[in-house]
Amino acid sequence: MCLIGQLELRRQREAGLGLAEDSLYSKRANKRFIDDSGNYNISFYHINDVHAHLDQFSSSGTDCTKPEKGCYGGYARVKAVLDETRPDHPDSLVLNVGDEFQGTLFFSFYGGGKIADTLNQIGFDAMTLGNHEWDRGDDCLGEFLNNLTFPIVSANIVSDNKKLNSTIKPYHIFEKYGLAVIGATTETVSSISNPGPGTQFTDVVAAVQAAVDEIHSTTNITRIAAITHIGYEEGKRLAQEISGLQLIMGGHSHTLLGDAEDTNGPYPTIETNKDGDEVFIVTAYRWGEYLGYIDVTFDEEGKILAYHGSPMHLTNTTKLDEELQAEIKEWRGPFEKFAAEEIGETNIVLDQTTCQKIECTLGDLISDAMLQYRLNSGSSAVFAFANAGGIRATMDQGPITRGEVLTSFPFGNAVVEIKFTGAQLWTTFEGIVSAVNQDNGEPVTSFVQVSKGIKISYNPDNEVGKRLVSLEISGEEIDTETEYTVVTIDFLAGGGDNFIEPIENLIVLDTLDEVLVEYIKANNPIDFELDGRIAVVDSAGGSVSGTGGNDSTPTDATPSPIATPGTAGTVGVVSSVVFLIWTALLVVVVM
């Protein structure tokens, strides 16, 4: 789900590494690298939310087939940067802030095996766990953790699973550096992933504070840092409510920090804790496009005196470690067989060609799959919607393969839930059928597809802003004051196609391809008719025939999704392998 073309607009760091040369100071000191007794300098490299992006990817989030147009990330680049820079930083740690699972065929095909091999080669010093590590349950995660060669820390996980209990601990003490690293995982795992009933996630603030207190009471360690997969906003809250902690390296919300215009805050972001001391918060976006780096000086009390660093942007100007890259390339070989797997069949043509005009069968299918996915998890969602521009290829009548699913939905978008008032929904869908966002006045660049549970009636002959005739939710006219839970994709939630204003720090769930595969398996064979959930009406309110689509949106050239920085970006680019195997099948014009 790498949709990052716009990231090239960010101020690029020199030589692709992006280390800022300016120094930033705490209010507790006025110079760097203090040499007095008790003051100690250490460097931290940190990465988060890689989502199985073992290999580099293009600006569109697909496989990197044209390096001259720009390639990003990839663990071969991370390894090359570390091998080049760590010798100059002998006192340094490399930390992983979770969500290595879910997002490309490196995970879908191999599970955690190749990811574990790669992480061990990188040589991480410690890792905390993200929500997606539980996507295949406790036992799968336990096997993955048993294959790692470095400590796993998360203070707020309580589990009766023996494999997890044998590997996860609240914190790890690095005696060499006189420093402890505490881990924490979002409390929402149970509702957004698949942990076993005996695995619980306790209050993050309480768990981290308990770990800090235990370290202080049982050791002489004063330097304490945390790696927390809880999101940027929750990281700031933790910083404010904690005592005895000065550095937080975060993940989960895919937040890019720095001094460019389109970042979501400074690197580091500084909050004040309960002791009145500064707490420094850093995070490094997602998918391994950035490797975070911060160098800090601690005083003898464990408080940070000075800091220096910035995220390193890993682009095609950053060299690759040749040995690791060769391994990753070899691992791609079996994907073709995996993509050829038949996961069901369809008795109808699942048509994409009309999705930019009217209700289409493939649009109905993916929207219904998204809704059912959340209802299966106990959600109160009433309907789902997706952008027609993200639906890229028709599935013919007959067997359905994984490759066809990946070709039809190549962008690796992920499911999110949002709450809207009825008034907000009316404004949103008015914007879509009018092709002009009613809040910002800018063009809406795709038509919509929706699930059961909603009916849209509109008259394309009316003036812009007055085309929506009715909007029914669960068979009743929408109530403008009622709040509705709605399912959509992270691309749209991030402002993609200008359906809605960007919503930041949403939690991303499973990818569309995985959601659709499971839906097809559960409803095999696929066989249904269009039911009029998107209706074109005349001035009298009666149904009319014809395309009746978004008359300002081209039907033969659909816009390619782009992620909005700092929002819940698309998790895991399954699409990064699609174009390796299925480029020949995907013949579209990309705007």
C-alpha positions in Angstrom: 0.0 0.0 0.0 2.8 2.4 -0.7 1.2 5.4 -2.2 3.9 8.0 -1.7 4.6 9.9 -4.9 3.9 13.2 -3.1 6.6 12.4 -0.5 9.2 13.6 -3.0 7.9 17.1 -2.4 9.3 16.8 1.1 12.7 18.4 1.7 15.1 15.6 0.9 18.0 14.9 3.1 21.5 14.9 1.7 22.7 11.7 -0.1 19.5 10.0 0.6 20.3 9.6 4.3 18.7 12.9 5.4 20.7 13.6 8.5 20.1 17.1 9.6 23.4 18.9 10.5 21.8 21.4 12.8 21.7 20.6 16.5 18.7 20.9 18.7 19.0 21.4 22.4 17.0 20.7 25.5 16.4 23.6 27.8 18.5 21.7 30.3 21.8 22.2 28.5 23.5 24.5 26.1 26.0 22.3 24.3 26.2 18.9 22.8 28.3 15.8 23.7 28.9 16.8 27.4 32.0 15.1 28.7 31.5 15.6 32.4 31.2 12.6 34.7 27.8 11.0 34.5 26.8 12.5 31.2 26.5 9.9 28.4 25.8 10.1 24.7 24.0 7.3 22.8 22.4 7.0 19.4 19.1 5.4 18.6 18.0 4.1 15.2 14.3 3.3 15.0 11.8 2.0 12.4 8.1 1.2 12.6 5.2 -0.1 10.6 7.2 -1.8 7.9 4.3 -4.1 7.1 6.3 -6.8 5.2 8.0 -4.3 2.9 11.2 -6.3 2.8 11.9 -5.0 -0.7 12.0 -1.5 -2.2 8.9 0.0 -3.8 8.0 2.7 -6.3 6.3 6.0 -5.8 2.9 4.5 -6.6 3.4 1.7 -4.1 4.0 -1.0 -6.6 7.0 -3.1 -7.3 10.1 -1.0 -8.2 10.5 -1.7 -11.9 11.8 1.7 -12.9 14.4 2.9 -10.4 15.0 6.0 -12.5 11.6 7.2 -11.4 12.4 6.7 -7.7 12.4 3.7 -5.3 12.0 3.9 -1.6 12.7 1.8 1.5 13.6 -1.9 1.5 15.6 -3.6 4.3 18.6 -3.9 2.0 18.8 -0.1 2.2 18.3 -0.1 6.0 21.1 -2.6 6.3 23.4 -0.6 4.1 22.8 2.6 6.1 23.4 0.9 9.4 26.6 -0.8 8.2 27.9 2.6 6.9 27.0 4.8 9.9 27.1 2.6 13.0 30.9 2.4 13.1 30.8 6.2 13.8 28.3 5.6 16.6 29.7 2.7 18.6 27.2 3.4 21.4 24.0 2.9 19.5 20.9 0.8 19.5 18.7 -0.3 16.5 15.1 -0.6 17.6 11.9 -2.0 15.9 8.6 -0.5 16.9 6.3 -3.2 15.5 3.9 -4.1 12.7 6.3 -6.1 10.6 3.4 -8.4 9.6 0.7 -7.9 6.9 1.0 -5.9 3.7 2.9 -7.7 1.0 3.2 -11.3 -0.3 6.4 -11.7 1.7 3.9 -12.1 4.6 0.9 -13.5 2.8 3.0 -16.2 1.2 5.7 -16.9 3.8 4.1 -15.9 7.0 6.7 -14.5 9.4 9.5 -16.7 8.2 11.3 -14.4 5.7 10.5 -11.4 7.9 12.3 -13.1 10.8 15.3 -13.9 8.6 15.5 -10.3 7.5 15.2 -8.8 11.0 17.9 -11.1 12.3 20.2 -10.0 9.5 19.6 -6.3 10.2 20.6 -7.0 13.8 18.0 -5.3 15.8 18.7 -4.8 19.5 15.1 -5.0 20.6 11.5 -4.9 19.2 8.1 -4.2 20.5 4.9 -5.7 19.0 2.3 -4.0 16.9 -1.4 -5.0 16.4 -0.8 -6.7 13.1 1.6 -9.2 14.7 -1.5 -10.9 16.0 -3.3 -11.1 12.6 -2.7 -14.9 12.5 -3.2 -15.5 16.2 -1.0 -16.2 19.3 0.6 -19.4 18.1 1.7 -18.0 14.8 3.2 -15.0 16.5 4.9 -17.2 19.1 6.6 -19.2 16.4 7.8 -16.0 14.8 9.2 -14.6 18.0 11.0 -17.9 18.7 12.9 -17.4 15.5 14.2 -13.9 16.4 17.6 -13.4 18.0 16.9 -10.2 19.9 14.7 -9.2 22.9 11.0 -8.6 22.5 9.5 -6.1 24.9 6.0 -5.0 25.7 5.0 -4.1 29.3 1.2 -4.2 28.9 0.8 -7.8 27.4 -0.6 -10.4 29.7 -0.9 -13.8 28.1 -1.5 -17.5 29.0 0.2 -18.6 25.7 3.4 -20.3 26.5 5.2 -19.2 23.3 4.4 -15.6 24.0 5.3 -15.9 27.7 8.7 -17.3 26.9 9.6 -14.4 24.6 7.9 -11.2 25.6 9.1 -9.3 28.7 8.2 -5.7 29.9 11.7 -4.3 29.3 15.3 -5.1 28.5 18.3 -3.7 30.2 21.4 -3.0 28.1 24.1 -3.3 30.8 26.8 -2.0 28.4 25.0 1.3 28.1 23.4 1.5 31.5 20.1 1.9 29.8 16.7 0.2 29.9 14.2 0.0 27.0 10.5 -0.6 27.8 8.0 -1.7 25.2 4.2 -1.1 24.9 1.5 -2.2 22.5 -1.8 -0.6 21.7 -4.6 -1.6 24.0 -6.9 -2.0 20.9 -5.3 -5.2 19.6 -8.3 -7.3 20.7 -10.7 -5.3 18.6 -8.5 -4.9 15.5 -6.5 -8.1 15.3 -6.8 -11.8 16.4 -5.2 -12.4 19.7 -6.3 -15.5 21.7 -8.8 -15.0 24.5 -6.1 -15.5 27.0 -4.0 -12.6 25.7 -4.9 -9.3 27.2 -3.6 -5.7 26.6 -3.6 -3.6 29.8 -3.5 0.1 30.3 -0.4 1.5 28.6 0.4 4.3 31.0 0.0 2.1 34.1 2.1 -0.7 32.6 4.9 1.6 31.5 4.9 3.4 34.8 5.1 0.1 36.6 8.1 -0.9 34.5 9.8 2.4 35.2 9.2 2.1 38.9 10.5 -1.5 38.9 13.7 -0.5 37.1 14.3 2.3 39.5 13.7 0.1 42.6 15.7 -2.9 41.5 18.6 -1.5 39.5 20.8 1.6 39.4 19.6 2.3 35.9 18.6 6.0 35.4 18.6 6.1 31.5 15.2 4.8 30.3 13.7 4.9 26.8 10.5 3.3 25.4 9.4 1.8 22.1 5.6 2.1 21.9 3.2 0.9 19.2 0.4 3.1 20.4 0.2 6.0 17.9 1.5 9.6 17.9 -1.3 11.2 19.9 -1.3 8.4 22.5 2.5 8.7 22.7 2.1 12.3 23.6 -0.5 11.4 26.2 1.9 8.8 27.7 4.6 11.4 27.8 2.4 13.8 29.8 1.2 11.2 32.2 4.4 9.3 33.0 7.2 9.9 35.5 10.8 8.9 35.0 10.8 8.4 31.2 12.5 10.8 28.8 12.5 9.3 25.3 9.6 7.6 23.4 10.1 6.0 19.9 6.7 5.4 18.5 4.7 3.7 15.8 1.1 2.6 14.8 -0.3 5.9 13.4 2.2 6.1 10.5 3.1 9.7 11.4 6.0 11.5 9.7 7.7 14.1 11.9 10.2 16.7 10.8 10.5 20.3 9.8 8.9 20.1 6.3 5.6 21.8 5.6 3.6 18.5 5.2 4.9 16.7 8.3 2.7 16.3 11.4 5.0 17.7 14.0 8.6 18.3 14.9 11.2 15.6 15.2 11.4 15.2 18.2 8.1 16.4 19.5 8.6 17.5 23.1 6.1 17.1 25.9 6.4 17.7 29.7 5.9 14.7 32.0 4.5 14.6 35.6 8.0 15.5 37.0 8.1 18.7 34.9 10.8 17.2 32.7 10.9 17.1 28.9 10.0 13.9 27.1 11.2 13.5 23.5 8.9 11.7 21.1 10.0 10.4 17.7 8.4 8.2 15.0 9.4 7.3 11.4 6.4 7.2 9.2 5.8 3.7 7.7 6.9 0.9 5.3 10.6 1.5 5.9 10.7 4.6 3.7 12.3 6.4 6.6 14.8 5.2 9.2 14.6 7.3 12.4 17.8 8.5 14.0 18.2 10.5 17.2 21.4 11.0 19.2 20.9 12.0 22.8 23.0 13.0 25.8 21.8 11.9 29.2 22.9 13.4 32.5 23.6 11.3 35.6 19.9 11.4 36.6 18.8 10.0 33.2 17.4 13.3 31.9 18.2 14.3 28.3 20.5 17.3 28.0 20.9 17.5 24.3 19.7 15.8 21.1 20.5 15.7 17.4 19.1 13.9 14.4 16.2 13.5 12.0 14.5 10.8 10.0 16.7 9.4 7.2 14.8 9.2 3.8 15.7 6.0 2.1 15.5 6.6 -1.7 17.1 5.2 -4.8 20.1 7.4 -4.0 20.6 5.3 -0.9 22.7 2.2 -1.8 21.4 -1.3 -1.2 23.2 -4.1 0.6 23.8 -6.4 -2.3 23.7 -9.7 -0.4 20.5 -9.1 1.4 18.9 -7.7 -1.8 19.9 -10.8 -3.7 18.1 -12.9 -1.0 15.0 -10.8 -1.2 14.9 -11.1 -4.9 15.2 -14.9 -4.7 12.3 -15.1 -2.2 10.0 -13.6 -4.9 10.2 -16.7 -7.0 7.3 -18.7 -5.5 4.9 -15.8 -5.7 3.6 -16.7 -9.1 2.4 -20.1 -7.9 0.8 -18.5 -4.9 -1.0 -15.9 -7.0 -2.4 -18.7 -9.3 -4.2 -20.3 -6.3 -7.9 -20.5 -6.9 -9.8 -19.1 -3.9 -13.4 -19.5 -5.3 -15.4 -18.9 -8.4 -18.0 -16.5 -9.7 -21.1 -17.2 -11.7 -21.3 -13.7 -12.9 -18.8 -11.2 -14.5 -17.5 -9.0 -11.8 -17.3 -5.9 -13.9 -15.0 -3.0 -13.3 -15.6 -1.1 -16.6 -18.7 0.8 -15.4 -17.5 1.5 -11.8 -16.7 5.1 -12.6 -20.2 5.7 -13.9 -22.8 3.6 -12.0 -23.2 0.8 -9.5 -21.0 -2.1 -10.7 -20.8 -5.7 -9.6 -17.2 -5.5 -8.5 -17.9 -2.4 -6.5 -20.8 -4.1 -4.8 -18.6 -7.1 -4.0 -15.7 -5.3 -2.4 -18.0 -2.9 -0.5 -20.1 -5.8 0.9 -16.9 -7.7 1.8 -15.6 -4.6 3.7 -18.8 -4.3 5.7 -19.1 -8.0 6.5 -15.5 -8.0 7.6 -16.2 -5.5 10.3 -19.6 -7.0 11.2 -17.9 -10.3 11.8 -15.7 -8.5 14.4 -18.8 -7.1 16.3 -18.8 -3.7 14.7 -21.9 -1.5 14.6 -21.1 -0.2 11.1 -24.1 0.4 8.9 -22.4 0.5 5.5 -19.1 0.6 3.6 -17.9 2.7 0.7 -14.9 2.6 -1.6 -13.6 4.7 -4.5 -14.2 3.4 -8.0 -10.6 4.5 -9.0 -9.2 1.9 -6.7 -11.0 -0.9 -8.7 -8.7 -1.7 -11.6 -9.7 -4.9 -13.4 -12.7 -7.1 -14.2 -12.9 -10.6 -12.9 -14.3 -12.9 -15.5 -16.9 -15.6 -14.9 -15.4 -18.8 -13.6 -12.6 -19.5 -11.1 -11.1 -16.6 -9.1 -7.4 -16.6 -8.3 -5.4 -14.6 -5.8 -3.7 -13.0 -8.7 -7.0 -11.7 -10.0 -7.8 -10.2 -6.6 -4.4 -8.6 -6.5 -4.8 -7.3 -10.0 -8.3 -5.8 -9.3 -7.1 -4.2 -6.1 -3.4 -3.6 -6.6 -2.9 -0.6 -4.3 -2.9 -2.5 -1.0 -5.5 -0.2 0.6 -6.6 -1.2 4.1 -9.9 -1.0 5.9 -10.7 1.7 8.5 -13.8 2.7 10.5 -14.9 6.3 10.8 -17.9 7.9 12.6 -19.9 10.5 10.6 -23.0 12.5 11.5 -25.8 12.2 9.1 -25.2 15.8 8.0 -21.5 15.0 7.3 -22.6 12.0 5.2 -25.0 14.1 3.2 -22.3 16.6 2.5 -19.8 13.9 1.5 -22.1 12.1 -0.9 -23.4 15.4 -2.4 -19.7 16.2 -3.1 -19.2 12.8 -4.8 -22.3 12.9 -7.1 -21.6 16.6 -7.8 -17.9 15.9 -8.4 -17.0 18.9 -6.2 -16.2 18.5 -2.5 -18.8 20.7 -0.7 -16.4 21.6 2.1 -13.3 22.7 0.2 -14.7 23.4 -3.3 -12.1 21.2 -5.0 -12.8 18.5 -7.5 -13.7 15.0 -6.4 -11.7 12.7 -8.6 -13.6 9.4 -8.5 -17.0 8.0 -8.4 -18.1 5.9 -5.4 -19.2 2.3 -4.8 -21.2 1.3 -1.7 -22.3 -1.7 0.2 -25.7 -2.9 1.3 -27.2 -0.7 4.0 -27.2 2.5 2.0 -29.1 3.8 -1.0 -28.0 6.9 -2.9 -30.4 8.6 -5.2 -29.2 11.6 -7.3 -30.1 13.6 -10.3 -27.0 14.4 -12.5 -28.9 17.1 -14.3 -29.3 19.2 -11.2 -26.8 22.0 -10.5 -23.7 21.2 -8.7 -24.3 21.0 -4.9 -27.9 20.0 -5.4 -27.7 16.7 -7.1 -28.2 14.4 -4.2 -31.9 13.7 -3.9 -32.1 11.2 -1.1 -29.8 9.2 1.2 -31.2 6.1 3.0 -29.4 4.3 5.8 -30.8 0.8 6.7 -33.9 1.5 4.8 -34.7 4.9 6.4 -34.0 8.5 5.4 -30.8 9.7 6.9 -31.0 11.6 10.2 -28.7 14.5 10.0 -28.0 14.5 13.8 -27.4 10.8 14.2 -23.8 9.5 14.3 -23.2 6.5 12.1 -20.2 4.1 12.0 -19.0 3.7 8.5 -16.4 1.4 6.9 -14.0 2.7 4.2 -10.4 2.6 3.2 -7.4 4.4 4.5 -6.7 6.1 1.2 -10.1 7.9 1.3 -9.8 8.6 5.0 -6.5 10.3 4.2 -8.2 12.7 1.8 -7.7 10.6 -1.3 -9.9 11.5 -4.3 -11.1 14.4 -2.1 -14.1 12.6 -0.8 -13.5 13.9 2.7 -11.1 16.1 4.5 -8.1 14.1 5.7 -8.5 12.3 9.1 -5.3 11.8 11.0 -4.1 8.9 13.1 -6.8 6.4 12.2 -6.1 2.8 12.9 -5.7 0.7 9.8 -7.0 -2.8 9.7 -6.6 -5.6 7.1 -5.9 -5.0 3.5 -8.6 -5.1 0.9 -7.2 -8.2 -0.9 -7.2 -10.2 2.3 -10.7 -9.1 3.2 -12.0 -10.0 -0.3 -10.3 -13.4 -0.4 -11.9 -14.3 2.9 -15.3 -13.0 1.7 -15.1 -15.0 -1.5 -14.2 -18.2 0.4 -17.2 -17.7 2.7 -19.7 -16.9 -0.1 -18.5 -19.3 -2.8 -19.7 -19.3 -5.6 -20.3 -15.5 -6.0 -23.7 -14.9 -7.6 -25.8 -11.8 -7.2 -27.5 -9.0 -9.2 -27.2 -5.3 -8.9 -29.8 -4.0 -6.4 -30.0 -0.3 -7.1 -28.0 0.9 -4.2 -26.9 3.8 -6.4 -29.9 5.1 -8.3 -30.1 7.9 -10.9 -33.4 9.7 -10.8 -35.1 12.4 -12.8 -36.5 15.7 -11.6 -39.6 14.0 -10.4 -37.7 11.5 -8.3 -38.3 8.5 -10.6 -35.6 6.1 -11.7 -34.1 6.7 -15.2 -31.9 4.6 -17.4 -28.4 5.5 -18.7 -25.0 5.8 -17.2 -25.8 8.6 -14.8 -22.3 8.7 -13.5 -20.0 11.3 -12.3 -20.0 13.5 -15.4 -16.7 15.2 -14.6 -14.8 12.0 -14.0 -13.2 10.2 -17.0 -14.4 6.6 -17.4 -11.3 5.4 -19.2 -8.7 6.9 -16.9 -9.1 6.4 -13.2 -7.0 8.4 -10.7 -4.3 6.4 -8.9 -4.6 6.6 -5.1 -2.0 8.7 -3.2 -1.5 8.6 0.6 -1.8 11.7 2.7 1.2 12.1 5.0 0.5 11.7 8.7 -2.8 9.9 8.2 -3.4 6.3 8.7 -1.5 5.3 5.6 -2.3 2.1 3.7 -0.9 -0.8 5.6 1.4 -3.1 3.8 1.7 -2.9 0.1 0.5 -6.1 -1.2 0.7 -4.3 -4.5 4.5 -4.2 -4.3 4.4 -7.7 -5.7 1.5 -7.4 -8.0 3.3 -5.5 -10.6 6.1 -8.0 -10.6 3.8 -10.8 -11.6 0.7 -9.2 -13.1 1.9 -6.0 -14.8 0.8 -7.5 -18.1 -2.7 -7.9 -16.8 -3.2 -4.4 -15.5 -3.7 -2.2 -18.5 -5.0 1.1 -17.3 -4.3 4.7 -17.8 -3.2 6.3 -14.6 -3.9 10.0 -14.1 
